[in-house]
């Protein structure tokens, strides 16, 4: 059996083809994606990202996830006015920075209170959904990755606001030009899920589909401008 040198995460094809020069693996609990192995050619399949050597997609890790390839983060995002009544809510201090994009993934490191987290994300074609792989790392790993970061470090306090079955996350940024504004997000079980908003938060606008209002874009600014 031929041993292939490169692996790609691909959208689940309508037809798998005859396999000449490549191998496709499908997994029992994944309907949206598959793994293509080849020596570099992608044979017309729709590639999400290259995963050669990516530990998140090793056979061992996929088996531990019960055959799931994708962890999808589905969320909506709003520009809001910061309410006065946030002190009673759980909150966390976050510093995060970005790594140079590679193989279709955007890497990010985050210091969350006293934890260190590495995350990589890839687009799915939907403004609401992203592939998200995440693992906790050591302080030493974090320090090494800090040397490879690009752009500016984002510093913010995140407030957790539960409403029904959802948890809204309201980010208040340091180094923002305008005071009184923040970005609020909600992670959803599916893209069509109904959202009951916190009734004490004034929504300026929904910004889910506006790439301006991403943390990655804010990291490109010396001072964060929340209002265009």
Biotite code that builds the C-alpha atoms (Angstrom):
import biotite.structure as struc

atoms = struc.array([
    struc.Atom([0.000, 0.000, 0.000], chain_id="A", res_id=1, res_name="UNK", atom_name="CA", element="C"),
    struc.Atom([1.365, 3.399, -0.976], chain_id="A", res_id=2, res_name="UNK", atom_name="CA", element="C"),
    struc.Atom([2.365, 5.665, 1.889], chain_id="A", res_id=3, res_name="UNK", atom_name="CA", element="C"),
    struc.Atom([1.297, 9.262, 1.299], chain_id="A", res_id=4, res_name="UNK", atom_name="CA", element="C"),
    struc.Atom([3.221, 12.259, 2.596], chain_id="A", res_id=5, res_name="UNK", atom_name="CA", element="C"),
    struc.Atom([0.488, 14.889, 2.988], chain_id="A", res_id=6, res_name="UNK", atom_name="CA", element="C"),
    struc.Atom([-2.974, 15.046, 4.539], chain_id="A", res_id=7, res_name="UNK", atom_name="CA", element="C"),
    struc.Atom([-5.819, 17.477, 3.872], chain_id="A", res_id=8, res_name="UNK", atom_name="CA", element="C"),
    struc.Atom([-9.095, 18.158, 5.609], chain_id="A", res_id=9, res_name="UNK", atom_name="CA", element="C"),
    struc.Atom([-11.698, 18.298, 2.824], chain_id="A", res_id=10, res_name="UNK", atom_name="CA", element="C"),
    struc.Atom([-15.408, 18.930, 2.628], chain_id="A", res_id=11, res_name="UNK", atom_name="CA", element="C"),
    struc.Atom([-17.283, 15.652, 2.297], chain_id="A", res_id=12, res_name="UNK", atom_name="CA", element="C"),
    struc.Atom([-17.372, 14.972, -1.465], chain_id="A", res_id=13, res_name="UNK", atom_name="CA", element="C"),
    struc.Atom([-20.447, 13.766, -3.311], chain_id="A", res_id=14, res_name="UNK", atom_name="CA", element="C"),
    struc.Atom([-18.301, 11.064, -4.885], chain_id="A", res_id=15, res_name="UNK", atom_name="CA", element="C"),
    struc.Atom([-15.132, 9.611, -3.403], chain_id="A", res_id=16, res_name="UNK", atom_name="CA", element="C"),
    struc.Atom([-13.528, 8.806, -6.765], chain_id="A", res_id=17, res_name="UNK", atom_name="CA", element="C"),
    struc.Atom([-11.490, 5.743, -7.649], chain_id="A", res_id=18, res_name="UNK", atom_name="CA", element="C"),
    struc.Atom([-8.658, 6.446, -5.220], chain_id="A", res_id=19, res_name="UNK", atom_name="CA", element="C"),
    struc.Atom([-5.891, 6.270, -7.810], chain_id="A", res_id=20, res_name="UNK", atom_name="CA", element="C"),
    struc.Atom([-2.983, 8.218, -6.323], chain_id="A", res_id=21, res_name="UNK", atom_name="CA", element="C"),
    struc.Atom([-4.813, 9.170, -3.149], chain_id="A", res_id=22, res_name="UNK", atom_name="CA", element="C"),
    struc.Atom([-6.751, 7.846, -0.175], chain_id="A", res_id=23, res_name="UNK", atom_name="CA", element="C"),
    struc.Atom([-9.884, 9.287, 1.446], chain_id="A", res_id=24, res_name="UNK", atom_name="CA", element="C"),
    struc.Atom([-10.881, 8.399, 5.001], chain_id="A", res_id=25, res_name="UNK", atom_name="CA", element="C"),
    struc.Atom([-14.425, 8.998, 6.237], chain_id="A", res_id=26, res_name="UNK", atom_name="CA", element="C"),
    struc.Atom([-15.375, 8.764, 9.901], chain_id="A", res_id=27, res_name="UNK", atom_name="CA", element="C"),
    struc.Atom([-18.478, 7.319, 11.475], chain_id="A", res_id=28, res_name="UNK", atom_name="CA", element="C"),
    struc.Atom([-19.524, 10.471, 13.343], chain_id="A", res_id=29, res_name="UNK", atom_name="CA", element="C"),
    struc.Atom([-18.629, 13.069, 10.745], chain_id="A", res_id=30, res_name="UNK", atom_name="CA", element="C"),
    struc.Atom([-20.949, 14.009, 7.881], chain_id="A", res_id=31, res_name="UNK", atom_name="CA", element="C"),
    struc.Atom([-19.358, 17.289, 6.834], chain_id="A", res_id=32, res_name="UNK", atom_name="CA", element="C"),
    struc.Atom([-15.712, 16.442, 6.236], chain_id="A", res_id=33, res_name="UNK", atom_name="CA", element="C"),
    struc.Atom([-13.204, 13.739, 5.363], chain_id="A", res_id=34, res_name="UNK", atom_name="CA", element="C"),
    struc.Atom([-9.433, 13.308, 5.227], chain_id="A", res_id=35, res_name="UNK", atom_name="CA", element="C"),
    struc.Atom([-7.561, 13.171, 1.925], chain_id="A", res_id=36, res_name="UNK", atom_name="CA", element="C"),
    struc.Atom([-4.074, 11.649, 1.850], chain_id="A", res_id=37, res_name="UNK", atom_name="CA", element="C"),
    struc.Atom([-1.823, 12.126, -1.181], chain_id="A", res_id=38, res_name="UNK", atom_name="CA", element="C"),
    struc.Atom([1.631, 13.282, -2.158], chain_id="A", res_id=39, res_name="UNK", atom_name="CA", element="C"),
    struc.Atom([0.421, 16.852, -2.568], chain_id="A", res_id=40, res_name="UNK", atom_name="CA", element="C"),
    struc.Atom([-2.214, 16.760, -5.298], chain_id="A", res_id=41, res_name="UNK", atom_name="CA", element="C"),
    struc.Atom([-5.752, 17.535, -4.103], chain_id="A", res_id=42, res_name="UNK", atom_name="CA", element="C"),
    struc.Atom([-7.569, 16.054, -7.125], chain_id="A", res_id=43, res_name="UNK", atom_name="CA", element="C"),
    struc.Atom([-10.253, 18.725, -7.288], chain_id="A", res_id=44, res_name="UNK", atom_name="CA", element="C"),
    struc.Atom([-11.641, 18.074, -3.814], chain_id="A", res_id=45, res_name="UNK", atom_name="CA", element="C"),
    struc.Atom([-12.624, 21.173, -1.784], chain_id="A", res_id=46, res_name="UNK", atom_name="CA", element="C"),
    struc.Atom([-9.839, 21.630, 0.744], chain_id="A", res_id=47, res_name="UNK", atom_name="CA", element="C"),
    struc.Atom([-10.578, 23.235, 4.101], chain_id="A", res_id=48, res_name="UNK", atom_name="CA", element="C"),
    struc.Atom([-7.005, 23.101, 5.425], chain_id="A", res_id=49, res_name="UNK", atom_name="CA", element="C"),
    struc.Atom([-3.845, 21.044, 5.241], chain_id="A", res_id=50, res_name="UNK", atom_name="CA", element="C"),
    struc.Atom([-3.414, 18.841, 8.311], chain_id="A", res_id=51, res_name="UNK", atom_name="CA", element="C"),
    struc.Atom([-0.075, 17.151, 7.590], chain_id="A", res_id=52, res_name="UNK", atom_name="CA", element="C"),
    struc.Atom([1.546, 16.581, 10.988], chain_id="A", res_id=53, res_name="UNK", atom_name="CA", element="C"),
    struc.Atom([-1.315, 18.301, 12.849], chain_id="A", res_id=54, res_name="UNK", atom_name="CA", element="C"),
    struc.Atom([-1.782, 16.461, 16.150], chain_id="A", res_id=55, res_name="UNK", atom_name="CA", element="C"),
    struc.Atom([-5.475, 17.388, 16.318], chain_id="A", res_id=56, res_name="UNK", atom_name="CA", element="C"),
    struc.Atom([-6.040, 15.097, 13.331], chain_id="A", res_id=57, res_name="UNK", atom_name="CA", element="C"),
    struc.Atom([-3.956, 12.095, 14.287], chain_id="A", res_id=58, res_name="UNK", atom_name="CA", element="C"),
    struc.Atom([-5.794, 8.764, 14.194], chain_id="A", res_id=59, res_name="UNK", atom_name="CA", element="C"),
    struc.Atom([-5.405, 8.540, 17.969], chain_id="A", res_id=60, res_name="UNK", atom_name="CA", element="C"),
    struc.Atom([-7.010, 11.933, 18.618], chain_id="A", res_id=61, res_name="UNK", atom_name="CA", element="C"),
    struc.Atom([-9.849, 11.335, 16.167], chain_id="A", res_id=62, res_name="UNK", atom_name="CA", element="C"),
    struc.Atom([-10.570, 8.028, 17.893], chain_id="A", res_id=63, res_name="UNK", atom_name="CA", element="C"),
    struc.Atom([-10.618, 9.787, 21.277], chain_id="A", res_id=64, res_name="UNK", atom_name="CA", element="C"),
    struc.Atom([-13.202, 12.198, 19.863], chain_id="A", res_id=65, res_name="UNK", atom_name="CA", element="C"),
    struc.Atom([-15.392, 9.266, 18.844], chain_id="A", res_id=66, res_name="UNK", atom_name="CA", element="C"),
    struc.Atom([-14.712, 9.698, 15.154], chain_id="A", res_id=67, res_name="UNK", atom_name="CA", element="C"),
    struc.Atom([-15.448, 13.435, 15.003], chain_id="A", res_id=68, res_name="UNK", atom_name="CA", element="C"),
    struc.Atom([-13.178, 15.443, 12.740], chain_id="A", res_id=69, res_name="UNK", atom_name="CA", element="C"),
    struc.Atom([-14.627, 18.915, 13.236], chain_id="A", res_id=70, res_name="UNK", atom_name="CA", element="C"),
    struc.Atom([-15.237, 20.930, 16.345], chain_id="A", res_id=71, res_name="UNK", atom_name="CA", element="C"),
    struc.Atom([-17.522, 23.664, 15.046], chain_id="A", res_id=72, res_name="UNK", atom_name="CA", element="C"),
    struc.Atom([-17.872, 26.975, 16.841], chain_id="A", res_id=73, res_name="UNK", atom_name="CA", element="C"),
    struc.Atom([-21.201, 28.519, 15.832], chain_id="A", res_id=74, res_name="UNK", atom_name="CA", element="C"),
    struc.Atom([-21.692, 32.019, 17.158], chain_id="A", res_id=75, res_name="UNK", atom_name="CA", element="C"),
    struc.Atom([-23.328, 35.370, 16.583], chain_id="A", res_id=76, res_name="UNK", atom_name="CA", element="C"),
    struc.Atom([-21.757, 38.697, 17.508], chain_id="A", res_id=77, res_name="UNK", atom_name="CA", element="C"),
    struc.Atom([-23.115, 42.139, 18.427], chain_id="A", res_id=78, res_name="UNK", atom_name="CA", element="C"),
    struc.Atom([-21.728, 45.611, 19.040], chain_id="A", res_id=79, res_name="UNK", atom_name="CA", element="C"),
    struc.Atom([-23.328, 46.730, 22.319], chain_id="A", res_id=80, res_name="UNK", atom_name="CA", element="C"),
    struc.Atom([-23.329, 49.526, 24.839], chain_id="A", res_id=81, res_name="UNK", atom_name="CA", element="C"),
    struc.Atom([-21.775, 48.355, 28.096], chain_id="A", res_id=82, res_name="UNK", atom_name="CA", element="C"),
    struc.Atom([-24.433, 48.211, 30.839], chain_id="A", res_id=83, res_name="UNK", atom_name="CA", element="C"),
    struc.Atom([-23.810, 49.403, 34.402], chain_id="A", res_id=84, res_name="UNK", atom_name="CA", element="C"),
    struc.Atom([-24.778, 46.128, 36.062], chain_id="A", res_id=85, res_name="UNK", atom_name="CA", element="C"),
    struc.Atom([-21.904, 43.792, 35.184], chain_id="A", res_id=86, res_name="UNK", atom_name="CA", element="C"),
    struc.Atom([-20.210, 43.388, 38.577], chain_id="A", res_id=87, res_name="UNK", atom_name="CA", element="C"),
    struc.Atom([-22.542, 40.584, 39.637], chain_id="A", res_id=88, res_name="UNK", atom_name="CA", element="C"),
    struc.Atom([-21.538, 38.395, 36.686], chain_id="A", res_id=89, res_name="UNK", atom_name="CA", element="C"),
    struc.Atom([-18.669, 35.948, 36.437], chain_id="A", res_id=90, res_name="UNK", atom_name="CA", element="C"),
    struc.Atom([-15.730, 37.534, 34.638], chain_id="A", res_id=91, res_name="UNK", atom_name="CA", element="C"),
    struc.Atom([-12.251, 36.619, 33.382], chain_id="A", res_id=92, res_name="UNK", atom_name="CA", element="C"),
    struc.Atom([-9.207, 38.629, 32.353], chain_id="A", res_id=93, res_name="UNK", atom_name="CA", element="C"),
    struc.Atom([-7.878, 37.626, 28.933], chain_id="A", res_id=94, res_name="UNK", atom_name="CA", element="C"),
    struc.Atom([-4.761, 38.442, 26.955], chain_id="A", res_id=95, res_name="UNK", atom_name="CA", element="C"),
    struc.Atom([-4.513, 36.955, 23.473], chain_id="A", res_id=96, res_name="UNK", atom_name="CA", element="C"),
    struc.Atom([-2.255, 37.167, 20.463], chain_id="A", res_id=97, res_name="UNK", atom_name="CA", element="C"),
    struc.Atom([-2.106, 35.655, 16.988], chain_id="A", res_id=98, res_name="UNK", atom_name="CA", element="C"),
    struc.Atom([0.371, 33.556, 15.072], chain_id="A", res_id=99, res_name="UNK", atom_name="CA", element="C"),
    struc.Atom([1.112, 33.697, 11.366], chain_id="A", res_id=100, res_name="UNK", atom_name="CA", element="C"),
    struc.Atom([-1.642, 31.785, 9.516], chain_id="A", res_id=101, res_name="UNK", atom_name="CA", element="C"),
    struc.Atom([-0.498, 28.413, 8.208], chain_id="A", res_id=102, res_name="UNK", atom_name="CA", element="C"),
    struc.Atom([-2.114, 25.691, 6.094], chain_id="A", res_id=103, res_name="UNK", atom_name="CA", element="C"),
    struc.Atom([-5.546, 27.274, 6.290], chain_id="A", res_id=104, res_name="UNK", atom_name="CA", element="C"),
    struc.Atom([-5.553, 27.668, 10.091], chain_id="A", res_id=105, res_name="UNK", atom_name="CA", element="C"),
    struc.Atom([-5.246, 30.830, 12.169], chain_id="A", res_id=106, res_name="UNK", atom_name="CA", element="C"),
    struc.Atom([-3.340, 30.113, 15.388], chain_id="A", res_id=107, res_name="UNK", atom_name="CA", element="C"),
    struc.Atom([-4.003, 32.004, 18.611], chain_id="A", res_id=108, res_name="UNK", atom_name="CA", element="C"),
    struc.Atom([-2.562, 31.913, 22.109], chain_id="A", res_id=109, res_name="UNK", atom_name="CA", element="C"),
    struc.Atom([-4.506, 33.089, 25.100], chain_id="A", res_id=110, res_name="UNK", atom_name="CA", element="C"),
    struc.Atom([-3.796, 33.695, 28.765], chain_id="A", res_id=111, res_name="UNK", atom_name="CA", element="C"),
    struc.Atom([-7.151, 33.202, 30.516], chain_id="A", res_id=112, res_name="UNK", atom_name="CA", element="C"),
    struc.Atom([-6.721, 34.222, 34.165], chain_id="A", res_id=113, res_name="UNK", atom_name="CA", element="C"),
    struc.Atom([-4.028, 31.705, 35.144], chain_id="A", res_id=114, res_name="UNK", atom_name="CA", element="C"),
    struc.Atom([-4.503, 29.226, 32.271], chain_id="A", res_id=115, res_name="UNK", atom_name="CA", element="C"),
    struc.Atom([-2.714, 29.149, 28.920], chain_id="A", res_id=116, res_name="UNK", atom_name="CA", element="C"),
    struc.Atom([-4.573, 27.992, 25.817], chain_id="A", res_id=117, res_name="UNK", atom_name="CA", element="C"),
    struc.Atom([-3.612, 27.348, 22.200], chain_id="A", res_id=118, res_name="UNK", atom_name="CA", element="C"),
    struc.Atom([-6.396, 27.545, 19.603], chain_id="A", res_id=119, res_name="UNK", atom_name="CA", element="C"),
    struc.Atom([-6.469, 27.167, 15.855], chain_id="A", res_id=120, res_name="UNK", atom_name="CA", element="C"),
    struc.Atom([-9.413, 28.110, 13.655], chain_id="A", res_id=121, res_name="UNK", atom_name="CA", element="C"),
    struc.Atom([-10.356, 27.625, 10.023], chain_id="A", res_id=122, res_name="UNK", atom_name="CA", element="C"),
    struc.Atom([-13.218, 28.986, 7.968], chain_id="A", res_id=123, res_name="UNK", atom_name="CA", element="C"),
    struc.Atom([-16.109, 26.808, 6.842], chain_id="A", res_id=124, res_name="UNK", atom_name="CA", element="C"),
    struc.Atom([-17.700, 29.167, 4.302], chain_id="A", res_id=125, res_name="UNK", atom_name="CA", element="C"),
    struc.Atom([-20.302, 30.400, 6.795], chain_id="A", res_id=126, res_name="UNK", atom_name="CA", element="C"),
    struc.Atom([-19.938, 33.706, 8.643], chain_id="A", res_id=127, res_name="UNK", atom_name="CA", element="C"),
    struc.Atom([-21.399, 32.067, 11.771], chain_id="A", res_id=128, res_name="UNK", atom_name="CA", element="C"),
    struc.Atom([-19.349, 28.860, 11.873], chain_id="A", res_id=129, res_name="UNK", atom_name="CA", element="C"),
    struc.Atom([-15.650, 28.156, 12.342], chain_id="A", res_id=130, res_name="UNK", atom_name="CA", element="C"),
    struc.Atom([-13.649, 25.004, 12.888], chain_id="A", res_id=131, res_name="UNK", atom_name="CA", element="C"),
    struc.Atom([-12.050, 25.382, 16.305], chain_id="A", res_id=132, res_name="UNK", atom_name="CA", element="C"),
    struc.Atom([-9.380, 23.155, 17.829], chain_id="A", res_id=133, res_name="UNK", atom_name="CA", element="C"),
    struc.Atom([-8.234, 24.011, 21.326], chain_id="A", res_id=134, res_name="UNK", atom_name="CA", element="C"),
    struc.Atom([-5.901, 22.646, 23.968], chain_id="A", res_id=135, res_name="UNK", atom_name="CA", element="C"),
    struc.Atom([-4.390, 23.845, 27.207], chain_id="A", res_id=136, res_name="UNK", atom_name="CA", element="C"),
    struc.Atom([-0.632, 24.447, 27.092], chain_id="A", res_id=137, res_name="UNK", atom_name="CA", element="C"),
    struc.Atom([2.060, 25.040, 29.692], chain_id="A", res_id=138, res_name="UNK", atom_name="CA", element="C"),
    struc.Atom([3.456, 28.413, 30.697], chain_id="A", res_id=139, res_name="UNK", atom_name="CA", element="C"),
    struc.Atom([6.702, 27.431, 28.980], chain_id="A", res_id=140, res_name="UNK", atom_name="CA", element="C"),
    struc.Atom([4.928, 26.584, 25.713], chain_id="A", res_id=141, res_name="UNK", atom_name="CA", element="C"),
    struc.Atom([3.045, 29.860, 25.926], chain_id="A", res_id=142, res_name="UNK", atom_name="CA", element="C"),
    struc.Atom([6.274, 31.830, 26.393], chain_id="A", res_id=143, res_name="UNK", atom_name="CA", element="C"),
    struc.Atom([7.831, 30.156, 23.342], chain_id="A", res_id=144, res_name="UNK", atom_name="CA", element="C"),
    struc.Atom([4.789, 30.854, 21.172], chain_id="A", res_id=145, res_name="UNK", atom_name="CA", element="C"),
    struc.Atom([4.775, 34.494, 22.318], chain_id="A", res_id=146, res_name="UNK", atom_name="CA", element="C"),
    struc.Atom([8.041, 34.928, 20.422], chain_id="A", res_id=147, res_name="UNK", atom_name="CA", element="C"),
    struc.Atom([6.234, 34.007, 17.183], chain_id="A", res_id=148, res_name="UNK", atom_name="CA", element="C"),
    struc.Atom([3.175, 36.236, 17.522], chain_id="A", res_id=149, res_name="UNK", atom_name="CA", element="C"),
    struc.Atom([2.192, 38.920, 15.048], chain_id="A", res_id=150, res_name="UNK", atom_name="CA", element="C"),
    struc.Atom([0.251, 42.189, 15.416], chain_id="A", res_id=151, res_name="UNK", atom_name="CA", element="C"),
    struc.Atom([-0.755, 43.519, 18.850], chain_id="A", res_id=152, res_name="UNK", atom_name="CA", element="C"),
    struc.Atom([-1.795, 41.758, 22.047], chain_id="A", res_id=153, res_name="UNK", atom_name="CA", element="C"),
    struc.Atom([-5.490, 42.111, 22.838], chain_id="A", res_id=154, res_name="UNK", atom_name="CA", element="C"),
    struc.Atom([-6.361, 42.683, 26.487], chain_id="A", res_id=155, res_name="UNK", atom_name="CA", element="C"),
    struc.Atom([-9.946, 42.485, 27.675], chain_id="A", res_id=156, res_name="UNK", atom_name="CA", element="C"),
    struc.Atom([-12.277, 41.487, 30.472], chain_id="A", res_id=157, res_name="UNK", atom_name="CA", element="C"),
    struc.Atom([-14.971, 38.987, 29.549], chain_id="A", res_id=158, res_name="UNK", atom_name="CA", element="C"),
    struc.Atom([-18.288, 38.881, 31.415], chain_id="A", res_id=159, res_name="UNK", atom_name="CA", element="C"),
    struc.Atom([-20.389, 35.710, 31.275], chain_id="A", res_id=160, res_name="UNK", atom_name="CA", element="C"),
    struc.Atom([-24.130, 36.455, 31.099], chain_id="A", res_id=161, res_name="UNK", atom_name="CA", element="C"),
    struc.Atom([-26.443, 33.411, 31.179], chain_id="A", res_id=162, res_name="UNK", atom_name="CA", element="C"),
    struc.Atom([-29.851, 33.778, 29.528], chain_id="A", res_id=163, res_name="UNK", atom_name="CA", element="C"),
    struc.Atom([-31.943, 30.625, 29.290], chain_id="A", res_id=164, res_name="UNK", atom_name="CA", element="C"),
    struc.Atom([-29.764, 27.876, 27.831], chain_id="A", res_id=165, res_name="UNK", atom_name="CA", element="C"),
    struc.Atom([-27.257, 30.318, 26.297], chain_id="A", res_id=166, res_name="UNK", atom_name="CA", element="C"),
    struc.Atom([-24.225, 32.003, 27.794], chain_id="A", res_id=167, res_name="UNK", atom_name="CA", element="C"),
    struc.Atom([-23.448, 35.426, 26.354], chain_id="A", res_id=168, res_name="UNK", atom_name="CA", element="C"),
    struc.Atom([-19.855, 36.640, 26.533], chain_id="A", res_id=169, res_name="UNK", atom_name="CA", element="C"),
    struc.Atom([-19.425, 40.406, 26.724], chain_id="A", res_id=170, res_name="UNK", atom_name="CA", element="C"),
    struc.Atom([-15.875, 41.641, 26.067], chain_id="A", res_id=171, res_name="UNK", atom_name="CA", element="C"),
    struc.Atom([-14.728, 44.996, 27.400], chain_id="A", res_id=172, res_name="UNK", atom_name="CA", element="C"),
    struc.Atom([-11.440, 45.930, 25.724], chain_id="A", res_id=173, res_name="UNK", atom_name="CA", element="C"),
    struc.Atom([-8.467, 47.806, 27.036], chain_id="A", res_id=174, res_name="UNK", atom_name="CA", element="C"),
    struc.Atom([-6.885, 50.325, 24.674], chain_id="A", res_id=175, res_name="UNK", atom_name="CA", element="C"),
    struc.Atom([-10.178, 51.121, 22.931], chain_id="A", res_id=176, res_name="UNK", atom_name="CA", element="C"),
    struc.Atom([-10.747, 54.548, 21.408], chain_id="A", res_id=177, res_name="UNK", atom_name="CA", element="C"),
    struc.Atom([-14.385, 54.707, 22.490], chain_id="A", res_id=178, res_name="UNK", atom_name="CA", element="C"),
    struc.Atom([-15.469, 54.014, 26.055], chain_id="A", res_id=179, res_name="UNK", atom_name="CA", element="C"),
    struc.Atom([-18.863, 52.510, 26.724], chain_id="A", res_id=180, res_name="UNK", atom_name="CA", element="C"),
    struc.Atom([-18.901, 49.939, 23.904], chain_id="A", res_id=181, res_name="UNK", atom_name="CA", element="C"),
    struc.Atom([-18.116, 46.236, 23.834], chain_id="A", res_id=182, res_name="UNK", atom_name="CA", element="C"),
    struc.Atom([-18.540, 43.125, 21.729], chain_id="A", res_id=183, res_name="UNK", atom_name="CA", element="C"),
    struc.Atom([-20.990, 40.464, 22.864], chain_id="A", res_id=184, res_name="UNK", atom_name="CA", element="C"),
    struc.Atom([-21.047, 36.925, 21.489], chain_id="A", res_id=185, res_name="UNK", atom_name="CA", element="C"),
    struc.Atom([-23.222, 33.873, 21.953], chain_id="A", res_id=186, res_name="UNK", atom_name="CA", element="C"),
    struc.Atom([-22.218, 30.339, 20.993], chain_id="A", res_id=187, res_name="UNK", atom_name="CA", element="C"),
    struc.Atom([-25.150, 28.480, 19.483], chain_id="A", res_id=188, res_name="UNK", atom_name="CA", element="C"),
    struc.Atom([-25.998, 24.779, 19.134], chain_id="A", res_id=189, res_name="UNK", atom_name="CA", element="C"),
    struc.Atom([-26.897, 25.343, 15.458], chain_id="A", res_id=190, res_name="UNK", atom_name="CA", element="C"),
    struc.Atom([-26.983, 28.247, 13.020], chain_id="A", res_id=191, res_name="UNK", atom_name="CA", element="C"),
    struc.Atom([-30.796, 28.452, 13.049], chain_id="A", res_id=192, res_name="UNK", atom_name="CA", element="C"),
    struc.Atom([-31.117, 28.526, 16.857], chain_id="A", res_id=193, res_name="UNK", atom_name="CA", element="C"),
    struc.Atom([-33.348, 31.256, 18.278], chain_id="A", res_id=194, res_name="UNK", atom_name="CA", element="C"),
    struc.Atom([-31.601, 33.765, 20.525], chain_id="A", res_id=195, res_name="UNK", atom_name="CA", element="C"),
    struc.Atom([-33.197, 35.422, 23.549], chain_id="A", res_id=196, res_name="UNK", atom_name="CA", element="C"),
    struc.Atom([-31.090, 38.517, 24.231], chain_id="A", res_id=197, res_name="UNK", atom_name="CA", element="C"),
    struc.Atom([-30.201, 39.890, 27.682], chain_id="A", res_id=198, res_name="UNK", atom_name="CA", element="C"),
    struc.Atom([-32.903, 42.523, 28.172], chain_id="A", res_id=199, res_name="UNK", atom_name="CA", element="C"),
    struc.Atom([-30.600, 44.961, 29.997], chain_id="A", res_id=200, res_name="UNK", atom_name="CA", element="C"),
    struc.Atom([-27.988, 45.156, 27.212], chain_id="A", res_id=201, res_name="UNK", atom_name="CA", element="C"),
    struc.Atom([-28.516, 47.790, 24.509], chain_id="A", res_id=202, res_name="UNK", atom_name="CA", element="C"),
    struc.Atom([-27.658, 46.376, 21.081], chain_id="A", res_id=203, res_name="UNK", atom_name="CA", element="C"),
    struc.Atom([-26.102, 48.837, 18.639], chain_id="A", res_id=204, res_name="UNK", atom_name="CA", element="C"),
    struc.Atom([-25.998, 46.365, 15.739], chain_id="A", res_id=205, res_name="UNK", atom_name="CA", element="C"),
    struc.Atom([-25.388, 42.734, 14.907], chain_id="A", res_id=206, res_name="UNK", atom_name="CA", element="C"),
    struc.Atom([-21.903, 42.331, 13.436], chain_id="A", res_id=207, res_name="UNK", atom_name="CA", element="C"),
    struc.Atom([-21.718, 38.564, 12.865], chain_id="A", res_id=208, res_name="UNK", atom_name="CA", element="C"),
    struc.Atom([-21.063, 38.944, 9.141], chain_id="A", res_id=209, res_name="UNK", atom_name="CA", element="C"),
    struc.Atom([-18.741, 41.950, 9.425], chain_id="A", res_id=210, res_name="UNK", atom_name="CA", element="C"),
    struc.Atom([-15.069, 40.906, 9.513], chain_id="A", res_id=211, res_name="UNK", atom_name="CA", element="C"),
    struc.Atom([-14.178, 44.341, 10.898], chain_id="A", res_id=212, res_name="UNK", atom_name="CA", element="C"),
    struc.Atom([-15.506, 43.226, 14.300], chain_id="A", res_id=213, res_name="UNK", atom_name="CA", element="C"),
    struc.Atom([-13.215, 40.252, 14.774], chain_id="A", res_id=214, res_name="UNK", atom_name="CA", element="C"),
    struc.Atom([-10.534, 40.083, 17.434], chain_id="A", res_id=215, res_name="UNK", atom_name="CA", element="C"),
    struc.Atom([-8.031, 39.271, 14.699], chain_id="A", res_id=216, res_name="UNK", atom_name="CA", element="C"),
    struc.Atom([-8.802, 42.606, 13.042], chain_id="A", res_id=217, res_name="UNK", atom_name="CA", element="C"),
    struc.Atom([-8.700, 44.476, 16.366], chain_id="A", res_id=218, res_name="UNK", atom_name="CA", element="C"),
    struc.Atom([-5.195, 43.052, 16.896], chain_id="A", res_id=219, res_name="UNK", atom_name="CA", element="C"),
    struc.Atom([-4.094, 44.963, 13.768], chain_id="A", res_id=220, res_name="UNK", atom_name="CA", element="C"),
    struc.Atom([-5.004, 48.299, 15.407], chain_id="A", res_id=221, res_name="UNK", atom_name="CA", element="C"),
    struc.Atom([-2.724, 50.261, 17.723], chain_id="A", res_id=222, res_name="UNK", atom_name="CA", element="C"),
    struc.Atom([-5.875, 51.526, 19.428], chain_id="A", res_id=223, res_name="UNK", atom_name="CA", element="C"),
    struc.Atom([-9.048, 49.504, 19.016], chain_id="A", res_id=224, res_name="UNK", atom_name="CA", element="C"),
    struc.Atom([-11.839, 51.424, 17.292], chain_id="A", res_id=225, res_name="UNK", atom_name="CA", element="C"),
    struc.Atom([-15.110, 49.672, 18.086], chain_id="A", res_id=226, res_name="UNK", atom_name="CA", element="C"),
    struc.Atom([-17.342, 52.093, 16.202], chain_id="A", res_id=227, res_name="UNK", atom_name="CA", element="C"),
    struc.Atom([-16.513, 52.534, 12.517], chain_id="A", res_id=228, res_name="UNK", atom_name="CA", element="C"),
])
